[in-house]
Structure formats: structure tokens, C-alpha cells
Amino acid sequence: MMGAGPVPISDAVARANGIVINHLGDTMAQVIEQVKTMAGYIFQTNSPWIMGVAGPGSAAMEMAVANLVWKDTRVLSICNGFFSGRLAEMARRAGGNVETLTVPEGQSIDINAAHAAIQNYNPDVITIVQGETSNTTHNHQLAQIGSLTLETDACFVVDAVCTLSTMPLHMDDWYIDAVITGGQKGLSCIPGVSLVAFSEKAWRRINARPDQLPQWTLDARLATQFWHENAYHYTAPVSGLLALHEAMRLVCHETLAGRFERHRVSSHALQRAIETLGLSLYVTPEHRLNSVIGIKLPDNLSGRDICHHISKHYRVEIAGSFGPPIVRIGQMGEQCRAHNLFRTVHALGSTFKDLKVTVDVPAGMAALESALQQPN
Ligand SMILES: Cc1ncc(COP(=O)(O)O)c(C=O)c1O
């Protein structure tokens, strides 16, 4: 499971996911309190407005967007790929007037371009993705964009579905007003249970909404019934929440600093090994995402050929792409373990060799070994 998510889960998370308990009992109330406390640390926020949603990362995206956007809300969507485009589409469907700031393919947003767009458009809401999984670019200027929102009233919405707990994200210090994540990526949990954290500023905007939210299930104010009052909103996905609790406990135990370093060392070692095999990475280092790595396809091969071959012959799953000519390998959570890296580099190199592409498998394996032993 070395694709762009879902990623492998630990035995402890799998065990937790096998338990069903009362969704409104004392035990669940304690679990929810602890999930919120741990989320405060993982999102780096003191905001109390943390809540979950039964559904994929997209449900959390929609919860954030639908609660902050209504008819004629001015939305600036910074788009550098498929998932940032999805946020823009959700904002449009919520009734917003969406201005798209399109970033050239394979690049992260330029802070001057963001500044100009914010000044020109004067948005109420700004959306961005920290790690654009689709083309493996990293918007590393969230702190600067967050500071720009101080000059305005805009709420800053960040999709951290693939990045949360793999790299720094400081919700409060970076003036982020909504952070979205799913379970199945950085947190190394199951898909289907997702989280959103709203800042106090976002919560004021939600409370000032002039109309009623059309989506009942995604209504953040209704969700506080379960997330803050131990009362019924809808039947919570109890097994998934227990799995999420365990996955977050493991993050806290490892510490964010330790986890970021494991991801950095693992991803850099994998990148070096892939280049030493003789393959090219899609994005240049200054714009490159560490959580998902994009490898350029040789002219005569499709992503489907490669994914099919590596799965069938080496039992390693990697991902194709939503557009660009790449295949993608994930570096999130349990994927960032040495045994997974060795198996993946061997399988990838052997696949290209089987498909008649010239690669140097022993050199790639040696580069991996040395990068893991002497991380820089
Ligand atoms: C950055 C990003 N945002 C949002 C999503 C959507 O998550 P889901 O597929 O769980 O709805 C994904 C999924 O790959 C993603 O990578």
C-alpha cells in the first residue's frame, strides 16, 4: 500500500477499528474529549471548534466550505491541481462567487501573486491545499498567506488531508481559520472518518450566517451536539472514531517533531533512490511535496502499465495520476518505514527493468541504504 492513500495502518489501529461501543455513552464522551485534545496538538490550535464528520476527506472539505460560504460570498481559490480545484467547485456549489488563482503546473503559489489577488479581489474566504497530492506540489507559504489575511476579514481554509502530521502546520500561529483532514493519509488511520478545525474567527462567521445551511448532516453548529455536548446529531461512526483515537495517540506518542523527521528522512531517501535508479521526479525540489512523490513516465509507458505490473508481479501498490504523466508513491504514516522503502524501490526498479526501461536497481538500493543511514 504505497500509493497516495489509503496507507497501511498499525495493528493497534486495526484492533481499535474492530470495536463497537455505545455512541452516546460515557466512554464515547471520554474518547471524543481525548480526540479533541489530541487534535489540538496535531493541528497546533487552542480553538475548541474541532469536530469530526462521518465521511471521506471530501466530506470534511465540504463541511468547511459549506459552513463558511453562502450566496455571493467572495471566495479566492488558489488552485494548483485537482484537489484545490475541488475546493473551488464546492465553493461555487455553495453559492460563492469564486475567483480562481491558477498556479502554473508543478509550482507552489507565489506569495506576491497571492498578495495581489487578495488585494484585488478582497475575498471573504480563501481556499488552498497544503500538499496537492494530484501533482505532488507543496504550498509551503501558508504562514505568509495567513499573515496577509490579517489585513482583511477573510477566513483562510487549508486542506491538509495528505499533509497533517507529516510536516509542520501551525493553525493558530499561521492564522488559519479552517483545517481539513482525512484519516487515511498522514494519520495512518482508516478512510471514512475525517476532521475539521475552525478558528474562533471562522466560528463567528458561521454564527453570523444569514440563512440556514442547506446540508443538515454537514451543519457545523448541529455537529457541536455530538462533539461538545455528548448528545445526538447522527449516529457517529464509533469504530472509526476509536481507530482515529488510537492513530492520534500514536502521533502524540511519537511527537510531531519526531514524526516530521521520520517523514523527511524517509521521503528524501526514497527520492534519492528513485533518481539513482535513473528515473526523474516530476516537481523541482523547491516546490516538491514530501508526502507523495511523483515520478515522470518514460514516453512509451502509461501509468496504468506500471501500476498494473508492480502490483501483479511484486505485490506493491502505487498510484497513477489525475492528469500529469506520472506515477505516485506515498510517504505518509506507516509508509515511511525502512522495510517498506526497500521493498518499494526494488519493486519499482524491477518493474521498469521488466518493461524494458534502463534502470540501475543495485545503485538505487544502495542509494536508499546510504540515505537512510546518513540522513542530511
Ligand atoms: C489533498 C487532498 N484533499 C482532499 C482529498 C479527498 O479525500 P477523499 O478522497 O478521502 O475524499 C484528497 C484525496 O486524495 C487529497 O489528497
The ligand as an SDF file (V2000), in Angstrom:
LIG
                    3D

 16 16  0  0  0  0  0  0  0  0999 V2000
   -5.1000   16.8970   -0.7740 C   0  0  0  0  0  0  0  0  0  0  0  0
   -6.3650   16.0870   -0.7940 C   0  0  0  0  0  0  0  0  0  0  0  0
   -7.5070   16.6890   -0.4790 N   0  0  0  0  0  0  0  0  0  0  0  0
   -8.6600   16.0250   -0.4800 C   0  0  0  0  0  0  0  0  0  0  0  0
   -8.7280   14.6810   -0.8070 C   0  0  0  0  0  0  0  0  0  0  0  0
  -10.0510   13.9950   -0.8200 C   0  0  0  0  0  0  0  0  0  0  0  0
  -10.0850   12.9760    0.1200 O   0  0  0  0  0  0  0  0  0  0  0  0
  -11.1270   11.7690   -0.0570 P   0  0  0  0  0  0  0  0  0  0  0  0
  -10.7270   11.0140   -1.2660 O   0  0  0  0  0  0  0  0  0  0  0  0
  -10.9870   10.9930    1.2200 O   0  0  0  0  0  0  0  0  0  0  0  0
  -12.4630   12.3770   -0.2060 O   0  0  0  0  0  0  0  0  0  0  0  0
   -7.5560   14.0150   -1.1320 C   0  0  0  0  0  0  0  0  0  0  0  0
   -7.5770   12.5920   -1.5120 C   0  0  0  0  0  0  0  0  0  0  0  0
   -6.6680   12.0560   -2.0910 O   0  0  0  0  0  0  0  0  0  0  0  0
   -6.3410   14.7450   -1.1240 C   0  0  0  0  0  0  0  0  0  0  0  0
   -5.1920   14.1580   -1.4280 O   0  0  0  0  0  0  0  0  0  0  0  0
  1  2  1  0
  2  3  1  0
  2 15  2  0
  3  4  2  0
  4  5  1  0
  5  6  1  0
  5 12  2  0
  6  7  1  0
  7  8  1  0
  8  9  2  0
  8 10  1  0
  8 11  1  0
 12 13  1  0
 12 15  1  0
 13 14  2  0
 15 16  1  0
M  END
$$$$
